[in-house]
Amino acid sequence: MNIRTALGLVALGTLATASLAGEPKETKLKPTLVLRGSHSAIRKERFVVVTQEREWKELWAQHRGKEADPPFTERDQELSPDFDIHFVVAVFVGCDASLSVETFMRGDEVLLHVSARGYQTEGRLPGQVDGLSKRTAHQEAKDEAVADYCFIVLPKPLKTVVVETDVRRQLDLPPQWKEQVRFHVPQDKK
């Protein structure tokens, strides 16, 4: 075998290995801060990337809602990101769900794996006494808090953010991730 043939075989092997690799590998990304809860006034599934203070104040006001409709139950909660060094990805599922969000880097992208699984918590056991008459308005509002959310604070520089949700139908199967939305970095932010 001559040197050209050997080099050609090495090149073909390298190309075959590169094509098998496909997409860049996912590596865990540790956010600066994660704030999650179960009571958002945003009652529809929504994903948002926030890069400016003004946008943040608008989103936070929507999340907190109006005082009387129903009263916000997570009263001591506050988040004031420093947008000079951070950006925020907000996840709203709009329902009562077991919300899980994991963050990864995939090449130059931030990847969020979002899984929201519902569960049943209502109903009484036989012989259980109904204690609704003894509950405060605040406790009743907590019981009606059916909109899970998560705020993920990430360090800059701003990157493309890809949100994938788990669309599997059976929990005993491995997760099946499907891209829901992709937020590209605006040209003026690169």
Secondary structure as UniProt FT lines:
FT   HELIX           3..21
FT   STRAND          26..28
FT   STRAND          33..37
FT   STRAND          46..50
FT   HELIX           53..64
FT   TURN            67..68
FT   TURN            75..76
FT   TURN            83..85
FT   STRAND          86..92
FT   STRAND          98..106
FT   TURN            107..108
FT   STRAND          109..117
FT   TURN            126..127
FT   HELIX           132..134
FT   HELIX           137..143
FT   STRAND          149..155
FT   STRAND          160..166
FT   TURN            171..172
FT   STRAND          177..183
FT   HELIX           187..189
//
